[in-house]
Every structure is written in C-alpha cells, then in structure tokens.
Amino acid sequence: MYTKTEKDAFSRLLDDPSETVQAELLAHFLKREEDAIAFLQEITGKAKHPQSKYAKAYLDRLGIDDTINTFHDFIRSFNYELETGSWLLDRTVNPKLDNTKYSEILDQMGIHTLDLLVEPCTDREKCRVLNRVIFHEYGFRGDQDEYKNPESSFISAVIERRKGIPLSLSIIYILVAMRCGIDLRPVGVPGRFMVGCFTEDRPFFIDVFEGGKFLSVADVLIFLETNRIKYDESALAPIPVGDVLCRTCRNLKNQYMAIEDHKNASLFEQFVNEFEDAYNQAHQA
C-alpha cells in the first residue's frame, strides 16, 4: 500500500495538465496496479474530494470501473436486487471481479436441485433437497473458525471457500432457491441470520449456519430465549433486500475493524450510513 507521503504526492499530481507527467503517472500506476486502484478508489469514494474526478479519469485509463461510486449509486437508486447488489458490493474491494463464474456455480446448483426434485412436493421438501445440494454435495458450511474474516461476508469468496457466516450463507441459499422457483425470504433474527419460508400454513425457518436445520417459530423463540437475546414481533419477519445489504456492510465494517484495516472499515461505514440515509429519505417522502 502507498504511504501517506506517497498518497499526498500522487494526489497533487492527478490534475497536472502536462502530458509527460500524466504518462509517467499512468506508467507508475500500471506497475503498481493493485495499490494504485486502492488509492484512486479511496479518493473517488469521497464525493467532496477535490481530485475525485481526476482519480476517476485515471481509473478509466487503467480500464477499471469506479466500483465504489457504482455501489454508492446503487444505494441511492432504491432499486435493490439481492444478486446484483451482492456482486456490486464484492467489487468495491475487488474491482476486477468477474462474477460470471460464481453465477454459473449458483446456476449449476439450481439445475442440480431441480433435477433431484420429484413433483409434486412442498416447499419444505424442496428445501430438504436444497440442503442436500448446498451443504452435502457442494460442501458449504458455517465459518466457525474465522467468523471475523471479511472473506466470510463476500459472496464470491464464500463460494470459492465454501464457508461463510449466517448472512452470507443465507444469501447464497436464497439465490439458489430463486433459480428453482422456491420463494424464500431473508429473516434478520437477532444473533443468527436465517432464511424463512412463508408459503405454507405454518412458516418455518432454515438455520444455514447449522447445515440447513429446520426450525419452527417456537424453535426460534427458544433459541432467542436460550441465548438471552431481546426481540420483538418483527424479529421473525422477512426483511427487505436493502436491509440485507446494509447488514452485510455493517458486518464488514466490524470485521475490518477487528483486523485493524481502518481504510476498508471506514469505507463500509460510509455505505451503512448511506443505506440508513436512503431509508430515512424514503420514509420521509
């Protein structure tokens, strides 16, 4: 990573009109591409930074999308879709990410699940098949050992490593279910994010961190009471996609703080604040 002295020096050069300076600066950025992208995105992520537009121009010349501002625009759009938002979020720290191969893995999981289904069957029975595919055949599991590792929150990294935290595993479970036409919803149960199914007479919940364990409403309430977690009636209700992505950003802020990566912790704190501002504006309108 660039030192503060280097950042200050390069920042002053970003708007230099000299073609020679621009060529030399671009050549340097190409040699240290990873550091340069992080530096330039740090500037473009600050809307009021005087060099923001020049930093974006260098990102364009490097052939890199300004993924941080793209995610800011996504938050402000109020047009939230879970899979799109998840890939955009991943690309804020991995701007060269090609999510195609990860989407194809989700597609394969969905196709394989559909092949195993024997209709007619209930959504509960379909989820049992989903459990077999996701947790047994593809080997996804809860990341017990590295709960504070940011990679356990990024969907692409979770697919690569086959392990994650409750929230990221829930997102993957829902994305595969969508490919199979199964209507599942994210549920922000305090202390343990879960997946909920509300299509049958009695809703049931899926604890993806425990390998897809099925829970009734009573089971979830017992879980909360056992762990002395305060809750209200909304604790078992589905939550909007924006809340899912905001909670992911909040987790990442805390995970980066735990490993003392203050730059990325600050970045995800900005995203959390922007989601909350967007939510407040929507409810004031």
Secondary structure, DSSP 8 states (H G I E B T S, - for coil): ---HHHHHHHHHHTT---HHHHHHHHHHHHHTHHHHHHHHHHHHTSTT-TTHHHHHHHHHHTT---HHHHHHHHHHH----HHHHHHHHHHTT-TT--THHHHHHHHHHHHHHHHH--SS--HHHHHHHHHIIIIIIS--EE-SS-TT-GGGTSHHHHHHHTEE-HHHHHHHHHHHHHHTT---EEE--TTS-EEEE-SSSS-EEEEGGGTSEEE-HHHHHHHHHHTT----GGGGSB--HHHHHHHHHHHHHHHHHHTT-HHHHHHHHHHHHHHHHHHHHHHH-
